[in-house]
């Protein structure tokens, strides 16, 4: 295992109030903001070993999505639109300008929605394992299709424990076994049955290739805009991966302007937990090139 993988969260925690609820975020470094958006059911903790590689290039800010990590759990639906709203208001509340977004999983849907609605406020986009375009059911990766089936079989009336989700699903998505300390950092905010609402809503809204679903429509809308966006883009991918398919990689190469594509090797969905140095160094080199360009 990479000796530099730490289970410590060594950055200052801050809070900002959005619609009466506190959103937690990490904040370190100076300069143009680099905003890290996590997926589900992780948190800002996902980026703890990536941030050191970028902290000298800008102000690194890693929020917990509303309902995740150390952020509050207000009485909302936790729909995709809710998350987009809270991240939009978060960026506005901190008065962030010339934003570079670093995105993963569900954070990619949220981040690209924001970026394509506020393109003039963005400087660059980096992403790994996100829903980049609307894909028909047959184009979804086999691991993702299999997990969709298993997720739909979950009885939403039962007490879905975050720790159970971490152990049964997320450990399958990293090239190493997460430690108890790491699992606890992801699970601590899901210790009560009522705290599981954000995850349950996510399971409901996962894209399934149905063009009539709200999520698929959102993905389609920003994918069309991305095809015309000149923002610098970095697409990281791995094999076998989880969400990203070879067809989506080829689509990106053929359709997205100002795009750099980097293969980070044999990894699953949570490469931040197994090769954070490689991810951080790759983004750092690319972002320095953006700055020089």
Secondary structure as GFF3:
##gff-version 3
##sequence-region A 1 293
A	DSSP	beta_strand	13	18	.	.	.	ID=ss1
A	DSSP	beta_strand	21	28	.	.	.	ID=ss2
A	DSSP	beta_strand	33	37	.	.	.	ID=ss3
A	DSSP	three_ten_helix	44	47	.	.	.	ID=ss4
A	DSSP	three_ten_helix	51	53	.	.	.	ID=ss5
A	DSSP	beta_strand	59	63	.	.	.	ID=ss6
A	DSSP	alpha_helix	80	93	.	.	.	ID=ss7
A	DSSP	beta_strand	99	104	.	.	.	ID=ss8
A	DSSP	alpha_helix	106	117	.	.	.	ID=ss9
A	DSSP	three_ten_helix	119	121	.	.	.	ID=ss10
A	DSSP	beta_strand	122	128	.	.	.	ID=ss11
A	DSSP	three_ten_helix	137	139	.	.	.	ID=ss12
A	DSSP	alpha_helix	142	152	.	.	.	ID=ss13
A	DSSP	alpha_helix	162	168	.	.	.	ID=ss14
A	DSSP	three_ten_helix	170	173	.	.	.	ID=ss15
A	DSSP	alpha_helix	180	187	.	.	.	ID=ss16
A	DSSP	three_ten_helix	188	190	.	.	.	ID=ss17
A	DSSP	three_ten_helix	193	196	.	.	.	ID=ss18
A	DSSP	alpha_helix	197	205	.	.	.	ID=ss19
A	DSSP	alpha_helix	214	226	.	.	.	ID=ss20
A	DSSP	beta_strand	232	237	.	.	.	ID=ss21
A	DSSP	alpha_helix	246	255	.	.	.	ID=ss22
A	DSSP	beta_strand	259	263	.	.	.	ID=ss23
A	DSSP	three_ten_helix	271	273	.	.	.	ID=ss24
A	DSSP	alpha_helix	276	292	.	.	.	ID=ss25
###
